[in-house]
């Protein structure tokens, strides 16, 4: 029986084309109104010269950073998403599973000022990956993570564990995707164990929404 980690990756393979359409059509309201701008502002606030987008998908953030004069590279585990990023003009993109990054099986470059993960850390054991990213940063470099806000999506079950996203809000055929829910303290502990110091915690929120749209953490390499 396949593990939930492998099922997570397989679901991205199955949903790649639909995901490209959803992102490029602006169908996710929270991204259009809040979270896309939140991650961009957080990155630009650090004034980086070189950025690695971890789990870059079809490359929208790479293009946004390039438009702002930032040297941005990306990595994603799905080949179709990387092909879409390349077709849209991103050249420094790599196909690699996170396990390959942990084991240093692929060279995605080093000496980054900043590494970002925008809704792309969905698996259970993230500490080895965070530690691998720590090694790719310059001294004083930063990791920016934007993710689902655990208090907003806990649904009465506030403890670490696997959940399932059915993509019910979108039309069409989507394969359900497992993803790993973690509490705020679990996020903080993972960053600490990987050698990071949490320096900023933000809760991007739309003025008309009673709950935050995401959790955004900025952590510096110790």
N, C-alpha and C positions, 0 to 999 in steps of 0.2 A: 504494500500500500504506500503510495507516495506521501512524503512528508508535507506538512502545511507550507513549509518554506518553498518546496518545489512547486506545489500547487499555486502559490502566490505568483511565482515567475511565469508559470504556464498560463495563468489568467491574463497576465499582461500581453503575452504572445497572442492569445485569442482575441483580446479587446483592442489591439494596437490601432487598427484602422478606425474603429469607432472613436477611440480616444483622440486621435489626430483631428477628426472632424469636430468633436466636442470642444476641444481647446481652441481651434482656429475659428470656430463660429461664435465663440464667446458664450456658450450655452450654460456655463456654470456661473450663476449670478454672483456668488460670494467672491469668486476670483475677480470678476470684472469690477465689482464695486469696492472691494477691500483688499484681498490678500495679494493680488499681483503687485499692486502699488506698495503694499507693506514690505514685501521682500526686496523690491527695487530700492526703496528708501533706506532700508537697513543696510544693504550692500553699499550704496552710494555714500552713506554716512561714514563708512570706513575708508573711503577714497582708495580702493585697491587698484593696483596696476594689473595683477594677474589673478584670475578667479577660476576655480574648478567647480562646475555644476554637477553634483553627484545625483544621478537619476534624472538626467536632463530631459528625457522624453523626446518630444518632437522639436525641441530647441527654442521655444518662444523666449525663454529667459536669456539664452545665449545671444539671440538676435537683439534683444533689448539692451544688453550690456555692450555689445559691439557698437550699437548706435550711439552709445555714450562714451566711446573711445576706450573701452576696457578690453584687454586681451583675455578672452574667455574660452575655456575648453570644457568639454562635456563628456560624460560617460553614462551609459545605460545598458541594461542587460538585454534589451530587445532590439534585434537587428532592424526591424521595420521602422521603429521609432528613430533610430540613428540614420537610416536611409532618408527619412523625411526631413531630419535636421540638415543633412548634407544637401538635399535637394533645395532647401530654403536658404542655403548659403553658408552654413556653418562647416568649417573645414577641420577644426581641431576637435573631433568627436571620436569616441572609441566605444566599441561593443565589448562589454565585459560584465560578467556576473560579479556581485559583491564579493563572493568567495575568492575570485581571482584577484581582486584588489587586496584582500587580506593576505593572500599568499604571495603577493608581488609577482604574479604570473604575467602581468601586462604593464607596460610603462605608460602611464598617463601624465608623466612630467612630475616635477618637484618644485620646491621653492615658491609655492603659491602664497599670496598675501591673504587669500580668503577662500574657503570652501563652503559652498552652500548646498543644502538639501531641502528642497521645497516640496513638501508632502511626499517624500520619496524614501523615508525610513519606516517601512511597514512590516519588517520581519522581527523575529524575537530577539536574537542574540546580536545586538548592535555594538556591543563594546569592542570586539576585535576590529570591526570596520572603523569605528571612531578612532581607535588607536592607530590604525593604518593611515587615516586621514591626518592625524596629528603629526605623523612623520613626514608628510608632504608639505607641511606649512613652514614658512620662514619663522624664525624666532619672533614671538609676539603676534603671529598670525592668528586669524580668527575663523571659527566655524559658526555659520548661521543656519539654524534649523527652523523651518516653519512646518507645523504639523497640526492635525486636528486638536482642538482644545479638549483635554480630557474631561473637564467639568461639563462641557457643553454636549459631549457625545456619550457620556458614561451610561445613560439610560438606567440609572439606579443600581449599576453594578460597577462600583469604583474600585476595581482591582485589576492587576495585570492579567492579560489573557487574550486568546485568539477570539476575534469577532469575524463577521462576514458582511461584506458590502454587496448588495444585490443590484445596485445601479437602477433602482426602480424609478427614479426621477427622470431617467432618459428613455426615449423611445428607441426601439430596435432590439436586436438580440445581443445581450451582454452576458458574458459568463460571470457568475458570482465569484468574488475575490475574497479570500481570507486575508485578514490584516491583524496585526498585533497591537492591542490597546495597552498603553502604559500610563500609569499615574504620573502626576507632576514630580513627585519625589523619585520615582523610577527614572524619569528623564534626567533629573539632576544627578542622581547617583551614577548613571551610566557615563555622563560627561566627566564627572570627577574621576571615575575609575580609568577612563581613557586618557587622563592627563590634562583635562581642560578645566578652566576656571570660568564659571558662569558670571558674566559681567552685566548682562541686561536680559530682562524678561518682559516681553510685551504681549498684549492681548488685543490685537487689531479687531475693531468693532465698528459696525455700521451704526450711525446715529439712530436709526429706526429699528434696530434689533436689540432684544433684551439680553442676548447672550453673545459672547465673543465669537468671531468667525474663525479664529485660529489662535495658536500659541506660537510665539516667535522668540527663540532663544539665541543670544549671542554669547559665545564662549571663546575665550582666548587660550592659546597654547601656553601652558605653564613651562 
